[in-house]
Amino acid sequence: MSGSVFEKIYEVVRTIPRGRVATYGMVAMLAGNPRWARVVGYALHVNPEPGIIPCHRVVNRHGRVAPGFAFGGEGVQRAMLENEGIVFGEDGCVDLKKYSIFAGNDS
């Protein structure tokens, strides 16, 4: 996969605000190809700037965090999101209707 594809992905992820999340599919769509969800995962796994590119704000389509977060191990991604005010349900998922980058834009 070319560096330019990863750069498009990183550009999108940089825009996810604190206290919000996006799914891999949302990032793929905003980066230019809705079929790139897996590519988003690959790109975030090799994130060259973990403190700058907030890959912890990307969750799966159900609102689950990665089981083995690449930058600190299991549980770190959830803790980072909770630190930003995101609340997880009893099922361990983020409420995408409340916390996604598209939440509240259905007017």
C-alpha positions as CSV (number, residue, x, y, z in Angstrom):
1,M,0.0,0.0,0.0
2,S,1.5,3.3,-1.0
3,G,2.5,5.9,1.5
4,S,0.1,8.4,0.0
5,V,-2.8,6.1,1.1
6,F,-1.5,5.9,4.6
7,E,-1.1,9.7,4.6
8,K,-4.7,10.2,3.6
9,I,-5.7,7.9,6.5
10,Y,-3.5,9.8,8.9
11,E,-4.9,13.2,7.7
12,V,-8.4,11.9,8.6
13,V,-7.4,10.5,11.9
14,R,-5.7,13.8,12.9
15,T,-9.1,15.5,12.6
16,I,-11.0,13.3,15.1
17,P,-11.6,15.6,18.0
18,R,-10.9,14.7,21.7
19,G,-13.9,13.0,23.2
20,R,-15.0,11.5,19.8
21,V,-14.3,8.3,17.9
22,A,-14.5,7.1,14.3
23,T,-14.8,3.5,13.1
24,Y,-12.3,2.0,10.7
25,G,-15.0,2.2,8.0
26,M,-15.7,5.9,8.7
27,V,-12.0,6.7,8.4
28,A,-11.8,4.7,5.2
29,M,-14.7,6.5,3.7
30,L,-13.4,9.9,4.6
31,A,-9.9,9.0,3.2
32,G,-11.4,8.2,-0.2
33,N,-12.4,4.6,-0.3
34,P,-15.0,2.8,1.9
35,R,-13.3,-0.5,1.2
36,W,-10.1,0.5,3.0
37,A,-11.2,-0.4,6.5
38,R,-8.5,-3.1,6.9
39,V,-6.0,-0.8,5.4
40,V,-6.9,1.8,8.1
41,G,-6.0,-0.9,10.7
42,Y,-2.7,-1.6,9.0
43,A,-1.9,2.1,8.8
44,L,-2.7,2.8,12.4
45,H,-0.7,-0.2,13.6
46,V,2.4,1.4,12.1
47,N,1.4,5.0,13.1
48,P,4.7,7.0,12.8
49,E,3.5,9.7,15.3
50,P,1.4,8.1,18.1
51,G,1.2,11.3,20.1
52,I,0.2,13.3,17.1
53,I,-2.0,11.0,15.1
54,P,-4.7,9.9,17.7
55,C,-5.1,6.3,16.5
56,H,-6.7,5.5,19.9
57,R,-9.8,7.3,18.7
58,V,-10.5,4.6,16.0
59,V,-12.8,1.7,17.1
60,N,-14.4,-1.1,15.2
61,R,-17.9,-0.9,13.7
62,H,-19.5,-2.1,17.0
63,G,-17.6,0.5,19.1
64,R,-15.1,-1.9,20.5
65,V,-11.5,-1.1,21.1
66,A,-8.6,-3.1,19.7
67,P,-7.9,-6.2,21.9
68,G,-4.2,-5.6,21.7
69,F,-3.7,-1.9,21.2
70,A,-0.5,-1.4,19.3
71,F,0.8,1.4,21.5
72,G,0.7,0.1,25.0
73,G,-1.2,-3.2,25.1
74,E,-4.6,-4.3,26.0
75,G,-6.7,-1.8,28.0
76,V,-4.6,1.3,27.1
77,Q,-6.8,2.4,24.3
78,R,-9.9,2.2,26.5
79,A,-8.2,4.1,29.3
80,M,-7.1,6.8,26.8
81,L,-10.7,7.2,25.6
82,E,-12.1,7.2,29.1
83,N,-9.6,10.0,29.9
84,E,-11.2,12.0,27.1
85,G,-14.7,11.6,28.7
86,I,-15.9,8.7,26.6
87,V,-18.1,6.3,28.6
88,F,-18.2,2.6,27.7
89,G,-21.4,0.5,28.0
90,E,-21.7,-2.6,30.0
91,D,-21.0,-4.5,26.8
92,G,-17.6,-2.8,26.5
93,C,-18.6,-0.7,23.5
94,V,-18.6,3.0,22.9
95,D,-22.1,4.3,22.0
96,L,-21.4,5.4,18.4
97,K,-24.7,7.3,18.3
98,K,-23.3,9.5,21.1
99,Y,-19.5,9.6,20.5
100,S,-18.8,9.1,16.8
101,I,-17.6,12.0,14.7
102,F,-21.0,12.0,13.0
103,A,-23.0,12.0,16.2
104,G,-25.6,14.8,16.4
105,N,-25.3,15.6,12.7
106,D,-28.6,13.9,11.7
107,S,-30.6,17.1,11.5
